[in-house]
Amino acid sequence: MIFNTIFKHPHASTLLWTNLFGFMIAVAGRLAQIYVRDAKRPLPAEIGYMLIITSAIVCIVQPITGAYTLLAVGVLIVKYS
């Protein structure tokens, strides 16, 4: 039986959530591309501010992280909105 077996193994659970989060980030990026293309407007600055705040918190809590890239994306969204 496969149901509810991955959470018994912490490394497999971490891998699953990391992959799912990466996929959802890709989906969000694609939705942003579609919005910019169809609306012919930049993304709202609120999205950039949310990314900046969230990634800044992650960078403080866990300095060795990839959240710095989201911080840069947030700054670019605010700059061009």
C-alpha positions in Angstrom: 0.0 0.0 0.0 1.4 3.4 -1.0 -0.9 5.7 1.0 0.7 7.6 3.9 4.1 5.9 3.6 6.5 8.7 2.7 6.2 10.6 6.1 7.9 7.7 7.8 11.1 8.7 6.0 12.2 12.3 6.8 14.5 12.6 3.8 11.9 11.4 1.3 9.4 13.8 2.9 11.8 16.7 2.5 12.4 15.7 -1.1 8.7 15.5 -1.9 7.9 19.0 -0.4 10.9 20.6 -2.1 9.9 19.2 -5.5 6.3 20.3 -5.0 7.3 23.8 -3.9 9.6 24.1 -6.9 6.8 23.0 -9.2 4.4 25.6 -7.7 7.0 28.3 -8.1 7.2 27.4 -11.8 3.4 27.5 -12.1 3.3 31.0 -10.4 6.0 32.2 -12.7 4.1 31.0 -15.7 0.9 32.7 -14.5 2.9 35.9 -14.0 4.1 35.7 -17.6 0.6 35.1 -18.9 -0.7 38.1 -16.9 2.0 40.4 -18.2 1.5 39.3 -21.8 -2.3 39.5 -21.8 -2.8 42.5 -19.6 0.0 44.4 -21.2 0.9 45.8 -17.8 3.6 44.9 -15.3 2.9 42.9 -12.2 1.4 44.9 -9.3 4.0 46.2 -6.8 2.2 44.4 -3.9 3.5 41.1 -5.3 7.0 42.4 -5.2 6.6 43.6 -1.7 5.2 40.3 -0.6 8.2 38.5 -2.1 10.7 41.0 -0.5 9.2 40.5 3.0 8.9 36.8 2.7 12.3 36.2 1.3 13.9 38.7 3.8 12.4 36.7 6.7 13.8 33.5 5.2 17.2 35.0 4.6 17.4 36.1 8.3 16.2 32.8 9.7 18.2 30.7 7.3 21.1 32.7 5.8 22.4 29.8 3.6 19.4 29.6 1.3 18.1 30.3 -2.2 15.7 33.0 -1.0 18.1 35.7 -2.1 16.9 35.0 -5.7 13.3 35.7 -4.7 14.5 38.8 -3.0 16.0 40.0 -6.2 12.9 39.1 -8.2 10.8 41.1 -5.7 13.0 44.1 -6.1 12.7 43.9 -9.9 8.9 43.6 -9.7 8.7 46.7 -7.5 11.1 48.6 -9.7 9.2 48.0 -12.9 5.7 48.3 -11.6 
